[in-house]
Amino acid sequence: MNLLNRSIPSTKPYTERVLQFGSGNFLRGFANWMINEMNHKANFDSGVVVVKPTKQGSIEPLNNQEGLYTLCLYGLKNGRAISEHEIIDCIQRGINPYQDYNAYLLLAENPDLRFVISNTTEAGIAYNANDKLDDAPQESFPGKLTALLYKRFQAFNGAPDKGLIIIPCELIDRNGDNLKKIVLQYACDWNLGLDFVDWIETNSIFCNTLVDRIVPGYPKDNIENITTELGYKDNLVVEGEQFHLWVIEGPESIKEEIPAETCGLNIIFTDNMEPYRTQKVRVLNGAHTALVPVAYLYGIDKVRESIEDHVVGKFLKEAIFEEICPTLDLPKAELIQFANDVLDRFLNPYLEHELMSISLNSISKFKTRVLPTILEYIKRNGELPNRLLFSLSALIAFYKGERNNEIILLKDTQSVLDFFKLQWDKGHIPTIVKATLGNVEFWGMDLTKVDGLQKAVTTGLEHIINDGIHKSLESLIRNSIK
């Protein structure tokens, strides 16, 4: 069986307009797929040159397949379970700057180069004081990028139209702003001059982004079946879910250069991405966090099974649509669509998500993902969000460490585990709730001072412990169960 190469599929070369730092699963299952869609459907004509950003790993597998790989997408699409695959052909070649730094710098002289995309992990956008301009290459990703931008500035005499649009995908807040700050720091450290700094400020655009797609990566457990179905060998197969979201914060002009809308891609261009970040954290992540203690104590182990359950699924849907979405300031239609997409993702029959795998550090997750919704709901409505508070009661019960007389393998910081062991050893529920809600280290505030909250959580926990989670949850939503 032949290795995937450009003699197998019908492919063509594209103009090298995109420089990409990183060849990992996420970029290949996310950004490269979107570029591929725009190339095929909107004549985007954008080839990608991949640069290896660190010493670790190898670019050779990508070059051995001439930049080609197969993407398999699984999940619900328009309410139907869809499994599909396609060859992604936008990557033209890969460069290892640790072996051929000159080839890397030559990219700066390409007049067609327009975009820079990166995913160098959360630790990738970091300042390294030891980086120097004459290093070959610089150790850090921002150092490499600064050297390339300076080379481009010199090669084109600071031409305004040779600035680049830089779109980092690292999972840190304000990723573009942070990257630009470090680039400008290197410009200062290396004495690159005010003209270069002005060129960066005026002609290069650093976008902040929000990215969202589950990309599990190489399907090692099923690769034999996939290879048989494909009819060729591919060492770079990537699996991903159908859902995708890319929020790009920047000037309106970027939208004019990226034909996402023509292809039906879920790319949102905005001058303020914070509402979308809040939406993701509160709806997607918040729903996960609120679900875990309730569903797990109920006797369910997986996310999909939780949504399919008549009682637990109804609890979560009501929490999302009646308590979480009303606290957000995006158009209602957008919120409903996003929430429905989230539920579809939870129901994905191809990706099994263990509840315990997302229970890690549940206290800190509840603080950042659910508590803001609770407080905002109270502020806007003057009443308590009963379902989310029930989840908080269930969370305290979860940290008792027992389910149906079996030990729960809790995963959290030792201080959190020690706190709950001490509280549950006391065994007095009102005392446990008061101590938990009053723990400022947990929540950043004393929640016992929120009117009615302590009483509601205490009542919920008493019902869970005394009556059982099944009876308690069914009682909570009885009026709406059909």
C-alpha positions as CSV (number, residue, x, y, z in Angstrom):
1,M,0.0,0.0,0.0
2,N,1.4,3.4,-1.0
3,L,2.2,6.2,1.3
4,L,0.0,9.2,0.8
5,N,1.7,11.6,-1.7
6,R,0.7,14.1,-4.4
7,S,0.5,11.4,-7.0
8,I,-2.5,9.8,-5.3
9,P,-5.1,12.5,-5.0
10,S,-5.8,15.2,-7.5
11,T,-3.9,18.1,-5.9
12,K,-2.3,21.3,-7.0
13,P,0.3,23.7,-5.6
14,Y,-0.9,26.9,-3.9
15,T,0.9,30.2,-3.5
16,E,2.8,30.2,-0.2
17,R,0.8,32.9,1.6
18,V,0.7,31.4,5.1
19,L,3.6,30.8,7.6
20,Q,2.6,28.4,10.3
21,F,4.5,27.7,13.5
22,G,3.6,24.2,14.6
23,S,2.5,21.0,12.8
24,G,0.5,19.5,15.6
25,N,-2.8,17.8,15.5
26,F,-4.8,20.9,16.5
27,L,-3.6,23.2,13.7
28,R,-3.9,20.4,11.1
29,G,-7.5,19.6,12.3
30,F,-8.5,23.2,12.7
31,A,-6.8,26.0,10.9
32,N,-5.4,24.0,8.0
33,W,-8.8,22.4,7.4
34,M,-10.4,25.9,7.1
35,I,-7.6,27.1,4.7
36,N,-8.3,23.9,2.7
37,E,-12.0,24.7,2.6
38,M,-11.3,28.2,1.4
39,N,-8.8,27.1,-1.2
40,H,-11.3,24.6,-2.7
41,K,-14.5,26.7,-2.4
42,A,-13.4,30.3,-2.6
43,N,-10.1,30.3,-4.6
44,F,-8.2,31.5,-1.6
45,D,-5.0,30.1,-3.2
46,S,-3.1,30.0,0.1
47,G,-0.4,27.5,0.6
48,V,1.0,26.9,4.1
49,V,4.7,26.6,5.0
50,V,5.1,24.9,8.3
51,V,8.0,25.8,10.6
52,K,9.1,23.6,13.5
53,P,9.0,25.9,16.5
54,T,11.0,23.8,18.9
55,K,13.9,21.4,18.9
56,Q,11.6,18.6,19.9
57,G,9.7,16.6,17.3
58,S,10.3,16.2,13.6
59,I,9.0,17.9,10.4
60,E,10.1,14.9,8.3
61,P,6.9,12.9,8.5
62,L,5.1,15.9,6.9
63,N,7.6,16.3,4.2
64,N,7.6,12.6,3.5
65,Q,3.9,12.9,2.6
66,E,4.5,16.1,0.6
67,G,2.4,18.1,3.1
68,L,-0.6,15.9,2.7
69,Y,-2.7,14.1,5.4
70,T,-6.2,12.8,6.0
71,L,-8.6,14.5,8.3
72,C,-11.5,12.4,9.7
73,L,-14.4,14.4,11.2
74,Y,-16.9,12.7,13.4
75,G,-20.0,14.0,15.2
76,L,-23.5,15.4,14.8
77,K,-24.1,17.6,11.8
78,N,-27.5,19.1,11.3
79,G,-28.8,16.6,13.8
80,R,-27.3,13.5,12.1
81,A,-24.3,11.4,13.1
82,I,-21.7,12.0,10.4
83,S,-18.4,10.3,9.7
84,E,-16.4,11.7,6.9
85,H,-12.8,12.1,5.8
86,E,-10.9,14.2,3.3
87,I,-7.3,14.9,2.2
88,I,-5.9,18.2,3.3
89,D,-3.6,19.6,0.7
90,C,-2.9,23.2,1.7
91,I,0.5,22.5,3.3
92,Q,3.2,22.9,0.7
93,R,6.3,22.0,2.8
94,G,7.9,22.0,6.2
95,I,11.1,23.7,7.4
96,N,13.3,22.9,10.4
97,P,15.0,26.1,11.4
98,Y,17.4,24.2,13.6
99,Q,18.8,22.5,10.6
100,D,18.3,25.2,7.9
101,Y,17.9,28.6,9.4
102,N,18.6,30.3,6.1
103,A,15.6,28.6,4.5
104,Y,13.5,29.9,7.4
105,L,14.7,33.5,7.0
106,L,14.2,33.3,3.2
107,L,10.5,33.1,3.9
108,A,10.6,36.8,4.9
109,E,11.6,37.7,1.4
110,N,8.5,36.1,-0.1
111,P,6.3,39.0,-1.5
112,D,3.2,36.8,-1.3
113,L,3.5,36.0,2.4
114,R,0.5,37.5,4.2
115,F,-0.5,35.4,7.3
116,V,1.2,33.9,10.3
117,I,-0.6,31.2,12.3
118,S,0.8,29.6,15.4
119,N,0.0,27.0,18.1
120,T,3.1,26.6,20.2
121,T,1.3,25.5,23.4
122,E,0.3,27.8,26.2
123,A,4.0,28.1,27.1
124,G,5.0,29.1,23.6
125,I,4.2,32.8,23.8
126,A,6.9,33.6,26.3
127,Y,9.8,36.0,26.6
128,N,13.3,34.5,26.7
129,A,15.9,37.1,27.7
130,N,18.7,35.0,26.3
131,D,17.4,35.2,22.7
132,K,19.6,37.3,20.4
133,L,19.0,38.5,16.8
134,D,22.1,36.6,15.5
135,D,21.0,33.3,17.0
136,A,20.3,30.7,14.4
137,P,17.6,30.2,15.5
138,Q,16.3,31.9,18.5
139,E,15.0,29.6,21.2
140,S,11.5,31.1,21.7
141,F,8.7,31.4,19.2
142,P,8.4,35.2,19.6
143,G,12.1,35.5,19.1
144,K,12.0,33.6,15.8
145,L,9.0,35.7,14.7
146,T,10.8,38.9,15.6
147,A,13.8,37.9,13.6
148,L,11.7,37.1,10.6
149,L,9.7,40.3,10.8
150,Y,12.9,42.3,11.0
151,K,14.3,40.5,8.0
152,R,11.1,41.2,6.1
153,F,11.2,44.9,7.1
154,Q,14.7,45.1,5.7
155,A,14.0,43.1,2.5
156,F,11.1,45.4,1.5
157,N,12.5,48.6,2.9
158,G,9.7,48.9,5.3
159,A,7.0,48.8,2.6
160,P,3.5,49.3,4.3
161,D,1.9,46.5,2.2
162,K,4.4,43.9,3.4
163,G,3.2,43.8,7.0
164,L,1.7,40.5,8.1
165,I,-1.6,39.5,9.7
166,I,-0.6,37.4,12.7
167,I,-3.2,35.0,14.1
168,P,-2.0,33.0,17.1
169,C,-4.0,30.1,18.4
170,E,-2.3,29.5,21.7
171,L,-4.8,29.0,24.6
172,I,-3.9,32.0,26.6
173,D,-6.0,35.2,27.1
174,R,-5.3,38.0,24.7
175,N,-2.8,35.8,22.8
176,G,-2.2,38.4,20.0
177,D,-1.6,41.2,22.5
178,N,0.8,39.2,24.5
179,L,2.7,38.1,21.4
180,K,3.0,41.6,20.1
181,K,4.3,42.9,23.5
182,I,7.1,40.4,23.4
183,V,8.0,41.1,19.8
184,L,8.3,44.8,20.7
185,Q,10.4,43.9,23.7
186,Y,12.8,42.1,21.4
187,A,12.9,45.1,19.1
188,C,14.0,47.2,22.0
189,D,16.5,44.6,23.3
190,W,18.1,44.1,19.9
191,N,18.1,47.8,19.0
192,L,16.2,47.3,15.8
193,G,15.2,50.9,15.6
194,L,12.2,53.1,15.8
195,D,11.3,52.7,12.1
196,F,10.9,48.9,12.6
197,V,8.8,49.5,15.7
198,D,6.6,51.9,13.8
199,W,6.3,49.3,10.9
200,I,5.2,46.7,13.4
201,E,2.7,49.1,15.1
202,T,1.3,50.4,11.8
203,N,1.5,47.7,9.2
204,S,1.4,44.3,11.1
205,I,-1.8,43.2,12.7
206,F,-1.7,41.0,15.8
207,C,-5.1,39.3,16.3
208,N,-6.5,38.0,19.6
209,T,-8.3,34.7,19.0
210,L,-10.6,32.1,20.5
211,V,-10.4,28.6,19.1
212,D,-12.7,25.7,19.7
213,R,-12.7,22.2,18.2
214,I,-11.9,18.9,19.9
215,V,-9.1,17.3,17.9
216,P,-8.1,14.0,19.6
217,G,-5.4,13.4,17.0
218,Y,-4.0,10.2,15.6
219,P,-6.5,7.3,15.8
220,K,-4.0,4.7,16.9
221,D,-6.7,2.3,18.1
222,N,-8.5,2.3,14.8
223,I,-5.8,3.1,12.2
224,E,-5.9,-0.4,10.6
225,N,-9.6,0.0,9.7
226,I,-9.1,3.6,8.6
227,T,-6.2,2.6,6.4
228,T,-8.3,-0.2,4.8
229,E,-11.1,2.3,4.1
230,L,-8.7,4.9,2.7
231,G,-6.8,2.6,0.4
232,Y,-3.4,4.2,1.2
233,K,-1.1,4.6,4.1
234,D,-1.1,7.8,6.0
235,N,1.1,8.3,9.1
236,L,-0.5,11.7,9.9
237,V,-4.2,10.9,10.0
238,V,-6.0,13.3,12.3
239,E,-9.4,12.9,14.0
240,G,-11.6,15.8,15.0
241,E,-15.2,16.7,15.8
242,Q,-17.6,18.3,13.4
243,F,-18.0,21.5,15.4
244,H,-15.6,24.3,14.9
245,L,-15.4,28.0,16.1
246,W,-12.7,30.5,15.4
247,V,-13.2,34.0,16.8
248,I,-10.7,36.5,15.4
249,E,-10.5,40.0,17.0
250,G,-9.1,42.6,14.7
251,P,-9.9,45.4,12.2
252,E,-12.7,45.0,9.7
253,S,-10.2,44.7,6.9
254,I,-9.2,41.1,8.0
255,K,-12.7,39.9,7.1
256,E,-12.2,41.1,3.6
257,E,-9.1,39.0,3.1
258,I,-10.4,35.8,4.6
259,P,-13.4,34.4,2.6
260,A,-14.8,32.3,5.5
261,E,-18.4,33.4,5.0
262,T,-18.4,32.2,1.4
263,C,-17.5,28.7,2.6
264,G,-19.9,28.5,5.5
265,L,-17.1,28.4,8.0
266,N,-17.9,29.3,11.6
267,I,-15.3,32.1,11.8
268,I,-16.4,35.2,13.6
269,F,-14.6,38.5,12.9
270,T,-15.1,41.0,15.7
271,D,-13.5,44.1,17.3
272,N,-14.3,42.6,20.8
273,M,-14.0,38.9,21.4
274,E,-14.7,39.0,25.1
275,P,-18.4,38.3,24.8
276,Y,-17.5,35.1,22.8
277,R,-14.9,34.1,25.3
278,T,-17.4,34.5,28.1
279,Q,-20.0,32.6,26.1
280,K,-17.6,29.6,25.7
281,V,-16.5,29.6,29.3
282,R,-20.0,29.9,30.7
283,V,-22.0,27.7,28.3
284,L,-19.5,25.0,27.2
285,N,-17.1,24.8,30.1
286,G,-19.7,25.9,32.7
287,A,-22.2,23.3,31.5
288,H,-19.5,20.6,31.8
289,T,-18.5,21.7,35.3
290,A,-22.1,22.0,36.5
291,L,-23.0,18.6,35.0
292,V,-20.1,16.5,36.5
293,P,-21.1,16.2,40.2
294,V,-24.8,15.9,39.5
295,A,-24.5,13.2,36.8
296,Y,-21.7,11.3,38.5
297,L,-23.5,11.0,41.8
298,Y,-26.6,10.1,39.8
299,G,-24.7,7.0,38.6
300,I,-23.6,8.1,35.2
301,D,-20.0,8.0,34.0
302,K,-20.0,9.7,30.6
303,V,-21.1,13.0,29.2
304,R,-23.1,11.6,26.3
305,E,-25.0,9.2,28.6
306,S,-25.8,12.2,30.9
307,I,-27.5,14.2,28.1
308,E,-29.4,11.1,26.9
309,D,-30.7,10.5,30.4
310,H,-34.3,11.9,30.8
311,V,-33.7,13.5,34.2
312,V,-30.1,14.5,34.1
313,G,-30.3,15.7,30.5
314,K,-33.3,17.8,31.3
315,F,-31.6,19.3,34.3
316,L,-28.6,20.4,32.2
317,K,-30.7,21.8,29.3
318,E,-32.7,23.9,31.7
319,A,-29.6,25.1,33.4
320,I,-28.1,26.2,30.1
321,F,-31.2,27.8,28.5
322,E,-32.9,29.2,31.6
323,E,-30.0,30.2,33.8
324,I,-26.7,30.5,31.8
325,C,-27.8,32.0,28.5
326,P,-29.9,34.8,30.0
327,T,-26.8,36.1,31.7
328,L,-24.9,36.7,28.5
329,D,-25.0,39.8,26.2
330,L,-24.9,38.3,22.7
331,P,-27.8,38.1,20.3
332,K,-30.4,35.6,21.5
333,A,-30.2,33.6,18.2
334,E,-26.5,33.3,18.5
335,L,-26.7,32.1,22.1
336,I,-29.3,29.5,21.3
337,Q,-27.3,28.2,18.3
338,F,-24.2,28.0,20.4
339,A,-26.0,26.2,23.2
340,N,-27.6,23.7,20.8
341,D,-24.1,23.1,19.2
342,V,-22.7,22.5,22.7
343,L,-25.4,19.9,23.3
344,D,-24.7,18.2,20.0
345,R,-21.1,18.1,20.9
346,F,-21.9,16.4,24.2
347,L,-24.0,13.9,22.3
348,N,-21.2,13.1,19.8
349,P,-21.4,9.3,19.5
350,Y,-17.9,9.1,18.2
351,L,-16.2,10.8,21.2
352,E,-16.7,9.3,24.6
353,H,-16.0,11.8,27.4
354,E,-15.6,10.5,30.9
355,L,-17.1,12.7,33.6
356,M,-14.2,11.9,35.9
357,S,-11.7,13.1,33.3
358,I,-13.2,16.6,33.6
359,S,-13.6,16.5,37.4
360,L,-10.0,17.6,37.9
361,N,-9.8,20.7,40.1
362,S,-13.6,21.1,40.1
363,I,-13.5,23.8,42.8
364,S,-11.4,26.2,40.8
365,K,-13.3,25.3,37.7
366,F,-16.6,26.0,39.4
367,K,-15.2,29.4,40.5
368,T,-14.3,30.5,37.0
369,R,-16.9,28.8,34.9
370,V,-20.1,28.7,37.0
371,L,-19.9,31.1,39.9
372,P,-19.9,34.2,37.6
373,T,-23.1,33.0,36.1
374,I,-24.7,32.5,39.5
375,L,-23.8,36.0,40.6
376,E,-24.9,37.6,37.3
377,Y,-28.2,35.7,37.4
378,I,-28.9,37.0,40.9
379,K,-27.9,40.5,39.8
380,R,-30.2,40.5,36.8
381,N,-33.2,38.6,38.2
382,G,-33.2,39.3,41.9
383,E,-33.6,35.5,42.5
384,L,-31.5,32.4,42.8
385,P,-30.6,30.1,39.9
386,N,-31.9,26.9,41.5
387,R,-30.3,24.4,39.1
388,L,-26.8,25.9,39.3
389,L,-27.1,26.0,43.1
390,F,-28.2,22.4,43.1
391,S,-25.0,21.7,41.2
392,L,-23.0,23.5,43.9
393,S,-24.7,21.3,46.5
394,A,-23.9,18.2,44.5
395,L,-20.3,19.4,44.2
396,I,-20.0,19.5,48.0
397,A,-21.5,16.1,48.2
398,F,-19.1,14.9,45.5
399,Y,-16.2,15.9,47.6
400,K,-17.4,13.6,50.3
401,G,-15.7,11.0,48.1
402,E,-18.4,8.4,48.0
403,R,-20.9,7.2,45.4
404,N,-23.2,4.3,46.3
405,N,-20.7,3.2,49.0
406,E,-17.8,3.2,46.5
407,I,-14.8,5.6,46.8
408,I,-14.6,8.4,44.3
409,L,-11.0,9.0,43.2
410,L,-11.0,12.8,43.8
411,K,-8.5,14.8,41.9
412,D,-7.7,18.3,43.3
413,T,-5.0,20.1,45.1
414,Q,-4.1,18.6,48.5
415,S,-5.4,21.7,50.4
416,V,-8.8,21.3,48.8
417,L,-8.9,17.6,49.6
418,D,-7.8,18.1,53.1
419,F,-10.4,20.8,53.6
420,F,-13.3,18.6,52.6
421,K,-12.0,15.6,54.5
422,L,-12.0,17.8,57.6
423,Q,-15.5,19.1,56.9
424,W,-17.1,15.7,56.1
425,D,-15.5,14.1,59.2
426,K,-17.6,16.6,61.2
427,G,-20.7,15.4,59.3
428,H,-22.9,18.4,60.1
429,I,-24.3,19.7,56.8
430,P,-25.1,23.3,57.8
431,T,-21.6,23.6,59.2
432,I,-20.0,22.0,56.0
433,V,-21.9,24.4,53.7
434,K,-21.1,27.5,55.8
435,A,-17.4,26.6,55.9
436,T,-17.3,25.8,52.2
437,L,-19.1,28.9,51.0
438,G,-17.2,31.1,53.4
439,N,-13.8,29.8,52.1
440,V,-12.5,32.9,50.4
441,E,-9.5,30.9,49.0
442,F,-12.0,28.8,47.0
443,W,-14.2,31.6,45.6
444,G,-12.3,34.9,46.0
445,M,-15.2,36.1,48.1
446,D,-17.4,35.0,51.1
447,L,-20.4,33.4,49.5
448,T,-22.3,33.3,52.8
449,K,-22.9,37.0,52.4
450,V,-24.9,36.5,49.2
451,D,-28.5,36.7,50.3
452,G,-30.3,33.3,50.3
453,L,-27.4,31.4,48.8
454,Q,-26.3,29.5,51.9
455,K,-29.8,28.4,52.8
456,A,-30.4,27.1,49.2
457,V,-27.2,25.2,49.1
458,T,-27.7,23.7,52.5
459,T,-31.2,22.6,51.6
460,G,-30.0,21.0,48.4
461,L,-27.2,19.2,50.2
462,E,-29.5,17.9,52.9
463,H,-31.9,16.5,50.3
464,I,-29.0,14.8,48.4
465,I,-27.5,13.2,51.5
466,N,-30.8,12.3,53.2
467,D,-33.1,11.5,50.3
468,G,-30.5,10.5,47.6
469,I,-29.5,12.2,44.4
470,H,-32.2,10.6,42.3
471,K,-35.2,11.7,44.4
472,S,-33.6,15.2,45.0
473,L,-32.9,15.9,41.3
474,E,-36.3,14.6,40.2
475,S,-38.0,16.8,42.8
476,L,-36.0,19.8,41.5
477,I,-37.3,19.5,38.0
478,R,-40.5,17.6,38.6
479,N,-42.8,20.4,37.3
480,S,-41.2,20.4,33.9
481,I,-40.7,16.6,33.3
482,K,-43.0,15.2,30.8
